[in-house]
């Protein structure tokens, strides 16, 4: 530990992202990347942006991207959109701008593990609310005093989602708190809460272009909510990094948001492949939780999850294993290409039959 670290740095327990191993012939199913590439229109926009203009700063407001997001949803205006360097940065700003109050914030006990990291970084008290025995969020558990609420929908790493009416119950039941719904995976089968933002001024919905738009390498995210919530985010952003998105990221993101046909075709393909993989794994003795994400969360009736992950790694297949209470026997498996999913199923058949 460096003696030059601040107290904040010394006390942090940083988020650990999914590994990016460099192995030959790797079947990489651990970080929920989209198996289908970016929109061809996005790639063309990226190529078109490479030139002398890169010597100039990008638009600090992300004006064209905000307009593209607003147009995509139809029921919102650009003033209700905030853009940032990936949804993780958008979330980090939301914790500081909207969730840092005297009372503890609420989020599920099994959820995106960046949330407690943000709390420690910004000095925010929090309470982890247990999921049900079937790993679901129970709306009534969030109808109590709090300084704010955040949860993913679908939840990660479980993949389970709440219906829009259940989300509305949480938002309507907390008129004095900001409710942040993290919709990183919503496009793979869940209902988006963006439909509620004009009704509830305390609702912020966060999206990423990393998953359903296949642009994880560009780092683009955005939030949608009441213009006053967005103003709070902008105040924090402009005190931290006034040019968060580069010219390439903005150009690619705008084109990706505008290519509705590619977006719809590829997300439906992932959904179809997800159901096929889930069924194949059930036939191998796995319990697979219902998923509306681009991954499944599964445990075997007999075999240990850590052992399965090690056996798969020995075959150059990488999945995510979380060593934490309640879910240590589950594997989170990204929906890959048909060939990747077939390789996974065949490897699991060999391992579980041995």
N, C-alpha and C positions, 0 to 999 in steps of 0.2 A: 504494500500500500504506500503510495507516494506521500511524503510529508508536505508536498505542495498542494495537495488536493484541498478543496473547500470541504466544509462539513457536509454540504449537500452531496457532493460527489462521493464522499466517504460512506455515506449512509444509504446510497442508492443500491438497489438490486435490479439491474437493468433487464429489460425484456430480451428474451433469447429468440431470435427469428429461426424459422426452419432452415436447416442447413442446405447449402448449395454445393454438394460434393462434386468433384471432378473425377468421375470414374468412367472407364470405357463401357459402352453399351448399357448405359444406365437407364433404368425404368424409374423415372422420378415422379413419385406420387405423394409428396410430403408437404408441398407448399401451396396447393390449391391454384396453381396456374392453369390457364385455359389451354386445352389441347389444340384448339383451333387458333390459327394466327390472327393478327389484327386485320381490320378492314383494309382491303386494297386501296380504298380512298384515303385512309389514314396514312398508309405507307407512301402514297403518291404525294400527300401534303407534306410529309416529312422531307422527302427528296426536294420538293419545290421550295422549301424554306432554307435549304442550305445555300448560302451565298454571302454576298457582301453585307447583307443586313444583320448578320450575326455579330458584327462589331457594335451594334446598337442594343441598348437595354430593351427588354420586352415590355409589353403593356403591363404596368403594375396592377391594374384593375382586372385584367383578364376579360375585357369587355365582350369580345366576340364569343368567348366560351360561356360566359354568363347568359348571353342571348341564346346560344345554342341549347343550353340546358333548359331555359325557360320555354323555348319553342318545343322542345321534346316533350315536356310535361303538359304544356298548354294552359294550365290553370294558374300559373304563377308569372311574375314579372322578373326581369333581371335584377331588380333591387332586392329580391328575396333569395338571391343566390350568392354564395361565398365559394371561392375556389382556392385550392391550396396544393402544396407539394405532396400529393398522396393523401388518402383519407386519414392516415396516421397523424399527419401534421394538422389537418382540419380538426381532428379529435383533440389533439394536444391544446389547440387554441380554445376549443370549447370548454375543456376542463378549467382553464385559467379565466376565461371571459365570462362563463355562464354557470359553472358548477362549484366555484370556490366561495362558499358561504360559511356561516357559523355552524350550521347543522351538517350532520354526516350525509353524504350521498349514498344512494342505493344502487347496487347492481348484483347480478346473479353470482352464486358461489362458483359455478362452473361456467366460464365465459371467456371472452377474449382477454388474455393475460396481460395485455398492455394497460388495462384500466387501473389495476393497483399500482403499476409503475408510475402512471401519470399522477395518481394521488400522492405518492411519496415525493415525487419531484416538486409538486406544487403545494405540498403541505395541506392536503384535503383529507378530512376524516371520511371514512366510508364504512358501510356495513354490507357484508356479502350475504345476500338473501338466498337460502337454499332452494334449489330446484326441487320439483316433486320427485317421488321415487321413480317415475318414468321419465325423468330429465326434462321436464317442461317448466316454463315460467308460469306462475299462478298470479294473475293480475291483482287479486285481493291482497296479496302479500306486499304490494307497493302502495297501498292506500293507508299510509301512516306518515307522521311528520318526517320531513327529510329536507336536505339542502339541494336536492336534484336527483334525477334518475337517469341511468344510461343502461341500455341493453342492446345486443345485436338481434336483428330479426331478418333471416333465421339466426338462431344462436350459434355461436362457435365455441367449442368444437362439436357440439351435438348435432347440428343441422336441423333441429326442430324449430318450427316457426309458430307465431301467434297469428290468429285471424285479425283482420282490421278492427273488428268490433272489440276484441280484447285489448288491443293497443289503445283504442279510443277510451276505454274504461280507465286505463292508467292515466292517460293525459287529462281527461276530464276530471278525474279524481284528485289531481294535483295542480290546481289553477295557480298556486303561488310558487311553484317550482318549475324549472326547465326540465323537460323530458327529452333526452337525446336518443333517437332510434338509429342504430348503426346498421345500415342496410347494404353491407358489402356484398351479400350473396342473394339479395332479394329477387334478382332477375331470373333465378333458376326455379321459380315456382311459388314464391310467397307474394303476399299483397303489400304494396308500398304504402307507407303512411304519408307520402307526399299529398295524397288526396285530402288529408286533414289539416294541412298547414294554414289554410285560409280561415279555418274555423277556430283553431286554437293557437293563440299567440305565444304559448309556452312550449311549442313543439319544434324541435330541430331534427331534420332527417339528413343523415350523412351517407354519401355514396362514393364509390371508387370506380375508376376505369380499369383497374387491374384485373378484375375477374371477368365479368360478362363482355367487356370491350377488349380484352386480351392485350392490355397496355401496361402490364406490371412494370416493364422496364422504363416507362416514361415518368412514372410517379405523378399521377394526377388524381385529385379527389375534389369533392365539392359538398356543400351543405345547402339545404333548402329550408327556409323558415320565414317567420315574420321579419320584416325589414329592420326592426329594432334589434332582434337577435343578431342579424347579419352585421349591423353596425357595431355591436359589441365585439364580434369576431374580427372585423376590420381594424378596430382600435388596437387589439392585441397584435394582429399580423403586422401592422404598420409600425409597431414598436419593437418588432423582432426581425422581420425580413420583408421589406416592401416590394421585392421582386421575386416572389416564390416560384413562379412558373416561367421557364425559359421559352424562347421563341419556338423551338422544336416541339416542346410539350404542348404549347397552346395550339399550334397548327394541327398536330396529330389528334389532339383531343376534340377539337371542333369538328374535324372530318369524321371521326369515329361516332360522335353524337349524331351527326347528320345521316350516317349510313344505316338506316333503320332495317333494311333488308338483310344485311350481313349480320347485324346484331341479333335479329330474331331467328334467323336460320341456325346460327351457331349455338345460341343458348338452348334452343329446342333439341338440337343434337346432343348436347351435354345432358339434358334432362332424360332423354330416351336412353342414353348409354348408362346413366346412373341407375335407372330402374332395372336394366338388364344385369348390371354388375351386382346390385343388391340381391336379386333373385339367385344368381349363380352362387353367391356366398352363402345364402340361406341353405342351399342344397349341400353345402360343405359343412354345415353345422354351426354357422354363425348366427347370432342375433344381430340384426341391422336396424338401427333406429330409423323411423320415418324421416326422410331428408328432403328439404326444398333448397338445398345448396348445391355447389358443384363438387361435393365430397360426400362420403358416407362415414358413419361412426358405428363400428361393429366390434363385437367380442365373440370369441369362440366358446362353445359350451364346456369345453374340456381344456384346451390348450392355453397356456399362459401367453399374454399379449407381448410381453418383453421378449420371450423366447421366439414367438412368431416373427417379431420385427427383426431379430438377429438372424433368423434363418432366411428371411427374405433378403436382407442385406447381403448375405453370403452369395445370393443369386443375383446381385446387382439390382435389387428392387428396393426402393426407399419409401417407407410410409412414416407417418408421425405417431409416436407413442408418447403419451403424457403420463409422467410418473407423479400423479397427484391423487389424493384421496377421492374415492367414489368412481373414478374413471381409469384407474391404473390397468384395468383389464380390457380397455378399448383401444382400437387402432383407428386413426382418422386417415382415410384413404381418398386422395384426389381422383376425380374422374379423368382418366387419361384418354389417349386414342384407343381405337378398337384393338390394335395390336398390343398396346400396353396393358389394357384390361385383360386381354386373353392370356398374356404372360403372367400376370398376377394370379389369375384363377388357376392356371396350370401349376404354378409354383405352390400355391396353397393346397391344391389337391395332393401334390406329392408330399408336402410337409405333414398335413393332417392325417394322411393315410399310413405314414411311416410308423 
